[in-house]
Amino acid sequence: MFSIIVVPAPCGAAGEQIRLEPGETLEFGRTGGERTAGRRHLTIPHSGVSRTAGEIAATGSFWALTNRSSKQTYVVENPEGAGEHIKVAPGRIGAPVPFEFARLVLPAAGELLSFDVWAPRHDYLDPVTDPGTYVSGEPTTLAFPLDRTKRYFLVLAALCEPRLRGEPHAPLPTADQVIDRLRPVWPAAGRAAVQWNIDYLAVKLRLKQPPEAVDGGPRLNGKKESLVSLALRFDLVREDELHVLEAGPATAARPAPRAADGESAR
């Protein structure tokens, strides 16, 4: 099964995503050339990008970046990290990237080019079955691993809220209604950001793509309905968790901890 998804364009359709299984690599640069014949390659058509600028290597739950530039430092940002990022120096091989979703930024002749990389197989221990006491063997991971401190959980909670409040047949909130509901805890939320998180949740929770999504037709309403149905069926969001939508000390989507091992920004 795939572990890493490269998204060349923001909010791009599923057909534009490049999915990598553990052990697979993806080269990126201005052109593939003969050197990458038969290998997967992401073309970035800009004169300021090296022909073979770098490589992404997928593992089970994270990815590593090789910077093939001889002069340019690359930056990998955590879009939810309040400025959290790592710097990958010229010539660095296999720098591990710990973020569940990241933005790779390439300096190119006075411009900053970027594309996103998702790592949806970040798993989390079940606090009930894995309470922190030592037990031999592999820990149990959740069937639907969700990080409740991330913005995608805020979006999922806002989508589920009407039905969790006792209206089982309530219509799902529109994008504008979701934005209004998130304003106390996420003032900068917009249509593109909400849709981005819905698309990511569909990948994270491994929803099957409906035929209309593959063909490029309307897809958002069906995806929202599938997400809410799955979340309510398996208690991925509970009514007592809707406090995350209220401003206050318990607000979710706090910045993640800074990366270690000298790779993080100082």
C-alpha positions as CSV (number, residue, x, y, z in Angstrom):
1,M,0.0,0.0,0.0
2,F,1.2,3.5,-0.7
3,S,2.7,5.5,2.2
4,I,3.6,8.8,0.7
5,I,1.6,11.1,-1.6
6,V,3.1,13.9,-3.6
7,V,0.6,16.7,-4.5
8,P,2.1,18.8,-7.3
9,A,-0.7,21.5,-7.3
10,P,-2.8,22.8,-4.3
11,C,-6.2,21.1,-4.1
12,G,-5.3,19.0,-7.2
13,A,-7.5,16.2,-8.4
14,A,-6.7,12.7,-7.3
15,G,-5.4,11.9,-10.7
16,E,-2.7,14.5,-10.3
17,Q,-1.3,13.0,-7.1
18,I,1.8,10.7,-7.2
19,R,1.5,7.8,-4.8
20,L,4.6,6.0,-3.5
21,E,4.8,2.7,-1.8
22,P,7.5,2.0,0.9
23,G,10.8,1.7,-0.8
24,E,9.8,3.7,-3.9
25,T,11.5,6.9,-4.9
26,L,10.5,10.0,-6.9
27,E,13.0,12.3,-8.6
28,F,12.1,15.9,-9.2
29,G,13.7,18.6,-11.3
30,R,13.4,20.6,-14.5
31,T,13.6,17.6,-16.8
32,G,13.9,13.9,-16.5
33,G,16.5,13.4,-19.1
34,E,18.1,10.1,-20.0
35,R,19.3,9.6,-16.4
36,T,15.8,9.0,-15.2
37,A,14.6,6.8,-18.0
38,G,12.2,4.2,-16.6
39,R,12.1,5.9,-13.2
40,R,9.3,8.1,-11.7
41,H,9.9,11.8,-12.1
42,L,8.1,15.0,-11.2
43,T,8.9,17.7,-13.7
44,I,9.1,21.3,-12.5
45,P,9.4,23.4,-15.6
46,H,11.3,26.4,-14.4
47,S,14.7,27.6,-15.6
48,G,15.8,28.2,-12.0
49,V,15.4,24.6,-11.0
50,S,18.2,22.1,-11.6
51,R,17.6,19.3,-14.1
52,T,17.8,16.7,-11.3
53,A,17.1,18.8,-8.2
54,G,16.4,16.1,-5.7
55,E,14.7,12.9,-4.7
56,I,12.0,11.8,-2.4
57,A,12.2,8.3,-0.8
58,A,9.1,6.7,0.8
59,T,9.2,4.6,3.9
60,G,6.3,3.1,5.9
61,S,5.3,6.3,7.8
62,F,7.7,9.1,6.7
63,W,9.8,10.2,3.8
64,A,13.4,11.3,3.2
65,L,14.7,14.1,1.0
66,T,17.9,14.2,-1.0
67,N,19.0,17.6,-2.1
68,R,21.1,17.2,-5.3
69,S,21.7,20.9,-5.7
70,S,25.3,22.0,-5.2
71,K,24.3,25.5,-3.9
72,Q,20.7,25.8,-2.8
73,T,19.3,24.9,0.6
74,Y,15.8,23.4,0.4
75,V,13.2,24.1,3.1
76,V,10.5,21.7,4.2
77,E,7.6,23.5,6.1
78,N,5.0,22.1,8.3
79,P,1.9,24.1,7.2
80,E,0.3,23.7,10.7
81,G,3.5,24.3,12.7
82,A,3.4,28.1,13.2
83,G,6.7,28.4,11.3
84,E,8.1,25.0,12.1
85,H,10.4,23.8,9.3
86,I,13.6,21.9,8.6
87,K,16.4,22.9,6.3
88,V,18.1,20.4,4.0
89,A,21.6,21.6,2.9
90,P,23.0,21.2,-0.6
91,G,24.2,17.7,-1.2
92,R,22.4,16.2,1.9
93,I,21.3,12.6,1.3
94,G,18.2,11.1,2.9
95,A,17.2,13.8,5.4
96,P,14.2,12.4,7.3
97,V,11.0,14.5,7.3
98,P,8.8,14.0,10.4
99,F,5.7,16.0,9.3
100,E,2.4,14.3,8.5
101,F,1.9,16.8,5.7
102,A,4.7,19.1,4.5
103,R,5.5,21.7,1.9
104,L,8.8,21.4,0.0
105,V,10.0,24.9,-1.0
106,L,12.6,25.3,-3.7
107,P,14.3,28.7,-4.4
108,A,14.3,29.3,-8.1
109,A,15.8,32.5,-9.7
110,G,14.2,34.9,-7.3
111,E,11.0,32.8,-6.9
112,L,9.9,30.3,-4.3
113,L,8.3,27.2,-5.9
114,S,6.6,24.5,-3.8
115,F,4.7,21.3,-3.8
116,D,3.1,19.3,-1.0
117,V,4.0,15.9,0.4
118,W,1.5,13.9,2.6
119,A,2.4,11.0,4.9
120,P,-1.0,9.7,5.8
121,R,0.3,6.5,7.4
122,H,1.3,8.4,10.6
123,D,-0.2,6.1,13.2
124,Y,-1.0,6.8,16.9
125,L,-1.3,4.5,19.8
126,D,-4.7,3.8,21.3
127,P,-4.7,5.5,24.7
128,V,-7.1,2.8,26.0
129,T,-5.3,-0.3,24.8
130,D,-1.8,1.2,25.0
131,P,-2.0,3.3,28.2
132,G,1.8,3.7,28.5
133,T,2.6,0.7,30.6
134,Y,5.2,-1.6,29.1
135,V,3.9,-4.6,27.3
136,S,6.2,-6.8,25.2
137,G,5.5,-7.0,21.5
138,E,4.3,-4.5,18.9
139,P,1.9,-1.8,20.0
140,T,-1.7,-1.8,18.7
141,T,-2.4,1.0,16.2
142,L,-5.7,2.5,15.5
143,A,-7.8,1.4,12.5
144,F,-8.4,5.1,11.7
145,P,-5.4,7.0,13.0
146,L,-6.4,10.6,13.7
147,D,-4.4,13.3,15.4
148,R,-6.9,15.4,17.2
149,T,-4.6,18.4,17.4
150,K,-4.6,18.8,13.6
151,R,-6.8,21.1,11.6
152,Y,-8.2,18.2,9.6
153,F,-9.9,17.0,12.8
154,L,-11.4,20.5,13.3
155,V,-12.9,20.2,9.8
156,L,-14.2,16.7,10.5
157,A,-15.7,17.8,13.7
158,A,-17.5,20.8,12.0
159,L,-18.9,18.5,9.4
160,C,-20.2,16.0,12.0
161,E,-21.5,18.6,14.4
162,P,-25.1,18.9,13.2
163,R,-25.8,15.2,13.3
164,L,-23.9,14.8,16.6
165,R,-26.1,17.5,18.1
166,G,-29.2,15.3,17.7
167,E,-30.2,15.9,14.1
168,P,-29.3,12.5,12.5
169,H,-30.7,13.5,9.1
170,A,-29.5,17.1,9.0
171,P,-27.9,18.3,5.8
172,L,-24.2,18.5,5.8
173,P,-22.8,22.0,6.3
174,T,-21.6,23.9,3.2
175,A,-18.0,25.0,2.9
176,D,-19.0,28.5,3.9
177,Q,-20.8,27.2,7.0
178,V,-17.8,25.1,8.0
179,I,-15.6,28.3,7.6
180,D,-18.0,30.3,9.9
181,R,-18.0,27.5,12.4
182,L,-14.2,27.3,12.5
183,R,-13.6,31.0,12.8
184,P,-13.2,31.0,16.6
185,V,-10.4,28.5,16.5
186,W,-9.0,29.0,13.0
187,P,-9.6,32.6,11.8
188,A,-7.7,32.2,8.6
189,A,-9.7,29.2,7.3
190,G,-10.9,29.6,3.7
191,R,-12.6,27.5,1.0
192,A,-9.3,26.1,-0.4
193,A,-8.0,25.2,3.0
194,V,-11.3,23.4,4.0
195,Q,-11.4,21.5,0.7
196,W,-7.7,20.6,1.1
197,N,-8.4,19.1,4.5
198,I,-11.4,17.2,3.2
199,D,-9.3,15.7,0.5
200,Y,-6.6,14.8,3.0
201,L,-9.1,13.1,5.3
202,A,-10.4,11.0,2.4
203,V,-6.8,9.8,1.9
204,K,-6.1,9.4,5.6
205,L,-9.2,7.4,6.2
206,R,-8.7,5.4,3.0
207,L,-12.1,6.2,1.4
208,K,-12.6,4.7,-2.0
209,Q,-12.7,7.2,-4.8
210,P,-16.2,7.4,-6.4
211,P,-16.3,7.1,-10.2
212,E,-17.1,10.8,-10.7
213,A,-13.9,11.8,-8.8
214,V,-11.8,9.7,-11.1
215,D,-13.5,11.2,-14.1
216,G,-12.9,14.8,-12.9
217,G,-16.6,15.4,-12.1
218,P,-18.3,16.8,-9.0
219,R,-16.9,15.1,-5.9
220,L,-16.9,17.2,-2.8
221,N,-20.5,16.5,-1.6
222,G,-20.2,12.8,-2.0
223,K,-16.8,12.9,-0.2
224,K,-18.2,14.9,2.7
225,E,-21.1,12.4,3.1
226,S,-18.8,9.4,3.0
227,L,-16.5,11.0,5.6
228,V,-19.3,11.9,8.0
229,S,-20.9,8.5,7.6
230,L,-17.7,6.7,8.4
231,A,-16.8,9.1,11.3
232,L,-20.2,8.7,13.0
233,R,-20.4,4.9,12.4
234,F,-17.1,4.3,14.1
235,D,-17.2,7.2,16.7
236,L,-14.2,8.9,15.2
237,V,-15.8,12.2,16.4
238,R,-17.9,12.1,19.6
239,E,-20.3,14.8,20.9
240,D,-18.1,15.4,23.9
241,E,-15.2,16.3,21.6
242,L,-17.0,19.2,19.9
243,H,-15.4,21.5,22.4
244,V,-12.5,21.7,19.9
245,L,-14.6,24.0,17.9
246,E,-14.8,26.6,20.7
247,A,-12.1,29.2,21.5
248,G,-10.4,28.6,24.8
249,P,-7.6,26.7,26.5
250,A,-8.8,23.3,25.1
251,T,-8.6,24.5,21.5
252,A,-7.1,22.0,19.1
253,A,-4.7,22.4,16.2
254,R,-1.8,23.7,18.4
255,P,1.6,23.8,16.7
256,A,3.4,20.4,16.8
257,P,6.7,20.0,18.7
258,R,9.8,21.1,16.9
259,A,11.9,18.6,15.1
260,A,15.1,17.3,16.7
261,D,18.6,16.2,15.7
262,G,19.7,19.7,14.6
263,E,17.5,19.7,11.5
264,S,14.9,22.2,12.8
265,A,15.0,25.9,12.4
266,R,16.7,27.8,15.2
